[in-house]
Amino acid sequence: MTDRTFQDERYMRLAFALGERNLGLTWPNPSVGCVIMDESGSAPVIIAQGATQPGGRPHAERVALAAAGEKAKGATLYVSLEPCSHYGKTSPCADAVIAAGVARVVSALEDPDSRVAGLGHARLREAGIEVVAGCLGEAARRAHRGHIARVTQGRPAVTVKLARSTEGFAGARNGPRLILTGETAQARVHLMRAHADAIMVGAQTVLADDPLLNVRLPGLESRSPVRVIVDSRLRTPPASRVVAGAGSIQTWIVTTAEAPVEAEMALTAQGVEVMRVSRDQDGRVSLAEALQLLGARGVTRVFCEGGPQLADALARENLIDELVLITGRSARGLGDVPALGLSLQDRMDELSFLAEEQIGPDLFMFWEKP
């Protein structure tokens, strides 16, 4: 590895970290990070940094360029996704980079959005700017997994999180809810929630646990994502905590066309939005259609905590992009619901093991779709 390559990767990692801060806040746009460097001296100096702002604008490049001002002339700009080249609510970021006089652009990934798809890089090169594309491209594809899924498949990327006991059980059919992980692991999960656009569960989870489905980390409460309940028969109780909080956190229920209208009226009166899709062959919500609906609404990243039944249904339809499996404490003979259903067990052969992380007594293991 050359010194220049090492330096490019070093500052690209900083761009990734900047973009990661606003994950969950920028949809339908990707959360991009940008770093501008002065490389004219004996050692490179960071001039400015930027990330895509909440709501999706301004884009990261414009934030960084505004901070750099005249110092951007002749500088190197690192960005975690190709600068846009199309006119939307603002003019293209590629044009802003050119106008600022940047001499070199290091980009992690060509944007698969058909409105860009290499045109941003081409516009920069035509202006005489040196462009290095593909720096840490694999990491960039992971960082922008949600954006890529939405613009290429029309649906958000789906991360499934499952917790299990050391015996492999997620819960008990009859009996109290099993608390399998410690406080530190639970805090890590809440951080994952904060980085998602939406959190998704099935109606059975609402009926069994009456969860809040929000972010309860101090200082990050406002980062609670949209709450999505998959409920084929509209069994979600109007008195449940997730419905009671619909006035402060967007709450969507996806049901079938045949679900009772009376139940919908009771839920919408509480501030819930009910959306209807087709049934699958088992009479349940078509998960593929539900995710297409979320994608059409701009959602790019879904964090599914719906338990083994919903996870297995997603696996059956090949709709899982990332799996987070947490192994916690022993259930001491209380568990009888396996965390991994048969479809998910079969599908795991197609997933690639990514990493593991020990958080206190609990083990996090990560898989992803290649």
N, C-alpha and C positions, 0 to 999 in steps of 0.2 A: 504494500500500500504506500503510495507516494504521500509526501507531506501535504500536498494540496488536497488529495482525496481525504486524508485524515481530518484536515481542517473543515472541509465541506461537510463531512458526516457529523463532526462535532457541533457545528452551528445549525445543521438541519435538525439534530435532536432537540436543540433549544426551540426551534420553530414548532416541532411536534408538541413539546411541553406547553408552549403558549396556546396552541390550538386546543389542547386537551382541557384547559381551564374552562372553556365556554361550551364544552359538549353538553347538549341538552337545552341550550339557550338559543341556538342560531337557526333551528330548522324553520323552513325547508332548506336553507343553505347549509353547506358543510362548515364546520368550525376549523378554520385555517389559521396557521401561525406564520409569522413573517419576521425576519431579522435582517437589518441592514448593517453592513460592515464597511469600515474604512480600512482597506488593505494597502494603502500607499506607504505606510511607515514600516519600521522594522518589525512591528508586531501589530496584528489586526486589532481594531478597536470597534466595539459595538456602538453604532450611532443611534439606532432606534429599534424598537420592537413593536409588534402589533399582533392582534388577534381579531378574528371576525367578531363583531359586536352583537349583543343580544338582539334578537329579531332578524339577524342575518346581514345587517348593514350598519356601518360601513364595513367593507371587506378588509381583511388583514393588511393587504398591501397599502391601501389608502391610509389606514391608521398609522402604519409605520412611516410612510412617506410624509405624512403631515407632521409627524414628530421630528423627522430628519431635516425637513426644509431644504435649504441650499446644500447641506452636507451630503445629500444623496447623489449629487453629481459626481460621476466617476466611481461610485461605490459598488459593492457586491450585495445583491439582494437574495436572501434565502427564503423560499416559500414552500409550504408543505403540499401544495396543489397548484397545478398550472394556473397562471393568471387568466382571468376570464377575458374573452375577446368579443363578447356580444353586448348589445345595448339592452339593459333592463330598466330598472328604476334609476340607474346611474350609467355613465359611460364606462367602457371597458377598462379594467385594471391594467391591461397590457398597455393601453394608451397613456395611462398615468405614469407607469414605469418609464416609458419612453420619454415623456415630457419632463420627467425629473432628471434625466441625464444619467441614469444608472448605466454602468458599463458592463456588468456581468450579472446574470441571473442563474441561480442554482435552484432547480425545481425538482421536487421529489417524485411527482407523478403526473402523467398526462391526464387531464380531466375527461372521464368517459362521457360526460354530458355532450350530446350531439351538437349543442350550440357552441361548444369549445373544441374538444377532441383534437388537440394539436394546433388549432388556429392561433391560440395565444402565444405559444412558443414560436410559431412561424412569423407572427407579426413582430415579435421582439427581434428575431434574427434578421428580418428584412430591414429593420431600423439600425442594424449594425451592432446590436448587443450580443455578446457571447452568451450562449445558453447551454447549460449543462442539465440535462433532463435524466431522471431516474435515480437520483441520489437517495439511497435507502428506500427504494421503491416498494419492497415487501412490507416494511414497517408503515409506509404511507398507505398502502392498500388496507392494512389493518386499521390504521387511524381513521380512514375515511370509508370504512366498510358500509356504514349506513347510507352515505351519499351514493356510493357505487351501486348498492342494491336498488336504491330508489330509481336512479336514472337508467339502469340497464334492465331491471326486472319489474319496475313499477310498484315495488313493495319495500317496506323498511327492513333492515337487517334485524334478525331476531336472536337475542341472547337469552338462553334458558338457564335459570339458576335453580338448583335442587340441593337441599340439605338432607343428609342421611345419617343414621346412627352407625356405629362401628359394625353393627350387624347388617347394615344395608337397607334399613327401613326409614321411610319418610314420616310415618305417623301410624296412628291406630284407627281402625274403622270405628271402634266404639271406645270412648274414653276421652280424657282431656287432651288438649293439644300438647305435643311433645316439643319441649324446648331443647334443641340439640346442639346449639352453638353458643359460645360465650359472647360477652359484651363487645369485645374487640372485633370479632368476626362480624357481628351484627352491624357495627359501625362501618366496617368495610363494605358491607352490602348496601347500606344507606348511601355511601359515596357512589356506588354503582348506580343506584337509583337517580342520584342527582345528575349523573352524566347521561341519562337516557331521556329521550323525548317523551316516551310513554311507558308506563308500567302496566302489564297485562296479567289478569288472573281469570279463572273460570268462576262460574256462579257457585260451584261446590265449595271453593275456598272461602267465598264471602259467607255462605251459609254455615260453614264449619267454624271459621275463625273470627268473623266480623272484623276484618283488618281495617286499619286506617289508610294504608297504601300511600303514605307520604314520606317525606324526608325529615328525620328528627335529629339531625346533627346540629349542634349549636352554631348559629350563624348561617346555616344553609337551608333553613326551613322554606325560604322562598323558592328554592330550587326543586320543589316537588313537581314531578312530571304529570302530564295528563294521565288519568286513571282510566283504563279500558277493561271492561268486564265482558267476557264472552258468556252469553246467557241465552241459550236456545229457546227457553220457554218463559223468559222474564220472571224468574223466581227470586230475583234480588229483592230483599225486603225494603220497602220505603223507609223503615225505621233503622236500617243498618247504618253503621258509622260512615261508610264510604258514600252513601247517598246523602246523609245529613251534612257532609262537608262539601257537597257539590257546588255550593255557592262561592266557595273560596278556591277550590281546585277543580279545573275542568274534569268532568266525569262523563265518559261515554260508555254506553252499553250497546254491544253488537248482538243482535238477535236475528231470528228468522222472520220471513214474511208472514208466517202463520201464528206467531206469538200473539197473545191476547192484547187487544187495544186498551182494555180497561187497566191492565197492569202498566202499559206504557204511559197512560195519562197520569197515573199515580206517581210514577217516577219523574216524568217531565215537570210535574208540579213542584218537585223539589229541586229543580235546576239541572237534572240529568238530561243529556241528549241521547236519544235512542235511535240507532241506525239499523236498518234491516238489510240482510243479504240472503242469498239462497241457502237451502239446506243441502247437506251432503247426503250420501247414500244411507247414512244412519239416522237421518232426520235432525242432525245437529248443525250448528253454524258452519258454513263452508269457510274454513280457516284461510284458504288461499284467497277467497273473495274478500274476506274481512281485512286481510293484510293489504290487498290492492286498494281497498277503500281508505285505509290509514295512509297509504302512500300517496293517494290522490289528495289527501288533506295536508300533505307536506311532512308527515312523520317519517323520520329516517332511521331511528333506532328504538327498538322495543325491548324492554327488559321484562321477561316473563317469569313471574314467581307463582304461577298458577298451580303448582303441584304436579304429581306424577301423571294424572289423567290428561291434563292439557299438554304437558310435555310430550307424552307418548303420541297424542294426536298430531302435534306439530311434526314429530319425527316421522310418523306414518306418511305425511304429505311432503316430506323432505324440505321443511321450512325452517330448520334450525341452522343458524350460521355460526353460533358460538355456544358452547356448553360450559357452565361453571358448576362443578360438583364439589360440595363442601362436606367433608366427613367430620362429624363432631363426636359427641360423647356416646356412650352406650345407652340404649333405651331400656336396659335391664329387663328384657322380656316383654316390654309393653307394646312394642311395634309389631304391626302385621301388614302394613302397606309398603311394598317394595318401592324404593325411590326410582329405580330404572324399570320401566315397562318393557314389554317384549319388543315393541317397535323401536324404542330408543336403544335397546341393547343391540339390535341388528344394525341400526344406523351408525353406531359408534365405530364400526369397522371402517366407515367412510370418512370419519372425522380424523383430523391430525392432532395428536397431543402437542400442546404448546408449552405449558409451563406448570409448575406447582409452587405454592407459597404457603409456608407455615405461619399462621397467625394465632399466637398463643397455643392453646391445645388443639386448634382446629386446622385441618388441611384443606386448602383450596387447590383444585386441579382444573386446568383450562384446556378445552379442546376447541378446534375451529374447523369449519369447512374449508378444504384446500382451495 
